[in-house]
Every structure is written in C-alpha cells, then in structure tokens.
C-alpha cells in the first residue's frame, strides 16, 4: 500500500498549518522570557549595589546607572565621579530597552536610595517594572 499524492499533500498542508500557528507562539514565549530574565538580573544588580553600600565595601557607596540598552554597577557617590575600575556593565538583550530612573545610588550603611521610583524594561509587546521606594525596598512587579 502506497500513499497517494493527495494524501501526501493533505498531510503536508496540515504540517505547514501547524508550524505556522506554533512559531509565533514560541517567539512570543521566548521574547517574554528574555524580558523576565533581564528584569530579574537588573533587580539582583540593584540589590547587590545596595548590599555593597550597606557593607561599606571599600568605604564607598555604590549605585547603578542605566542607559537605553545597558546598565552599570559602579562605585562612587555619583556616576560622574565614580571609579571606572570597579564598573560592571551588563547589556540588555536585543529588543529590550529601559526607561524611568537612570541613576540610583545607595547610601553607605543604611542603603537608602537617592531616588525612588520605577525602572521599566520594555520589549515590543510587554513591559516589566522594578520599583524602588524611599526606604530602599526593591520590588520586581
């Protein structure tokens, strides 16, 4: 028993249709996962800066400076007067940008931020918000 050309074309058509339906779903899933991972990593970097400031590592404050597509953990009271030898820069995944707060510095010992507000990471369809309040609580929403 062999398959007829009509049967093969039907199976091929169904396969193409299933692939056409599944590919956009998979792309959306992976784009959403990249955004979620980037937001979690940035949240951890903010907490690291806060912890280093509270521990008074190298007798300094630490902060995070954000640009559209990257962020830098730095040592110093401001980014303009920081020590670049301690910088740790992380690029955001392609297609993800940040907006909102651009520089957060945590005070020595207390770990209080100089700015409170939101950092918003966005891809082409979704966004993720990191809130930093005036008492130093950092929440990924």
C-alpha positions in Angstrom: 0.0 0.0 0.0 1.4 3.3 -1.0 0.2 6.8 -0.2 -1.4 8.8 -3.0 -0.2 12.3 -3.9 -3.5 13.8 -2.5 -2.9 12.1 0.9 0.7 13.4 1.0 -0.4 16.9 0.1 -3.1 16.9 2.8 -0.5 15.8 5.4 2.0 18.3 4.2 -0.7 21.1 4.3 -1.7 20.2 7.9 2.0 20.2 8.9 2.6 23.6 7.4 -0.5 25.0 9.1 0.6 23.6 12.5 4.1 25.1 12.1 2.6 28.5 11.0 0.4 28.5 14.2 3.1 27.4 16.6 6.1 29.6 15.5 4.6 32.9 16.6 3.6 31.4 20.0 7.1 30.2 20.5 8.6 33.5 19.5 6.3 35.4 22.0 7.3 32.9 24.7 11.0 33.4 24.2 10.7 37.2 24.0 8.7 37.2 27.2 11.3 35.0 28.9 14.1 37.3 27.8 12.3 40.3 29.4 11.6 38.4 32.6 15.2 37.3 32.9 16.6 40.8 32.2 14.3 42.3 34.8 15.3 39.7 37.4 19.0 40.2 36.6 18.7 44.0 36.9 16.8 43.6 40.2 19.7 41.5 41.6 22.2 44.1 40.4 20.3 46.8 42.3 20.3 44.7 45.4 24.0 44.0 45.0 24.7 47.7 44.9 22.5 48.3 47.9 24.3 45.4 49.9 27.8 46.7 48.9 26.8 50.2 50.2 25.4 48.9 53.4 28.5 46.8 54.0 30.6 50.0 53.2 32.7 48.0 50.8 35.9 49.9 50.1 34.4 52.7 52.3 32.1 53.8 49.5 28.6 54.0 48.2 27.5 52.0 45.2 25.0 52.6 42.5 23.5 51.6 39.2 23.5 53.7 36.1 21.0 52.8 33.3 21.0 53.7 29.6 18.5 52.6 27.0 20.2 49.3 26.4 22.6 48.6 29.3 23.3 49.2 33.0 26.4 49.6 35.0 27.1 48.8 38.7 29.6 51.4 39.9 31.4 52.6 43.0 31.1 56.2 44.0 28.7 59.0 45.2 27.8 59.9 41.6 28.3 58.3 38.2 30.3 61.4 37.1 32.8 61.0 39.9 32.9 57.2 40.1 35.9 54.9 39.9 35.6 53.1 36.5 38.0 50.3 37.5 35.1 48.9 39.6 32.5 49.1 36.8 30.4 46.1 35.9 28.4 46.8 32.8 25.6 44.5 31.5 23.9 44.8 28.1 20.2 44.3 27.9 19.1 41.6 25.5 18.4 42.8 22.0 15.0 44.4 21.7 14.7 45.3 25.4 15.0 48.9 26.5 14.8 50.7 29.8 13.1 53.9 30.9 12.3 55.6 34.1 15.1 56.1 36.7 18.6 56.4 35.2 20.8 56.6 38.3 20.3 55.1 41.7 22.9 55.4 44.4 22.5 53.7 47.8 23.8 55.4 50.9 26.6 53.8 52.9 25.4 51.8 56.0 21.7 52.5 55.6 21.3 51.5 51.9 18.8 54.2 51.2 18.4 55.2 47.5 19.0 58.7 46.4 16.0 58.4 44.0 12.8 56.4 44.4 10.5 55.5 41.5 10.3 52.9 38.7 12.6 51.4 36.1 10.6 50.0 33.2 12.0 47.4 30.9 10.1 47.0 27.6 10.2 44.8 24.6 8.0 45.1 21.6 4.9 43.7 23.4 5.4 43.6 27.2 6.9 45.5 30.0 8.3 44.7 33.4 8.5 47.3 36.2 11.1 47.4 39.0 10.0 49.7 41.9 12.5 51.3 44.3 10.8 53.0 47.2 12.3 55.7 49.6 13.2 53.2 52.3 15.2 51.0 49.9 12.8 48.2 49.1 13.3 46.9 45.6 10.4 45.1 44.1 10.0 43.4 40.7 6.4 43.8 39.6 
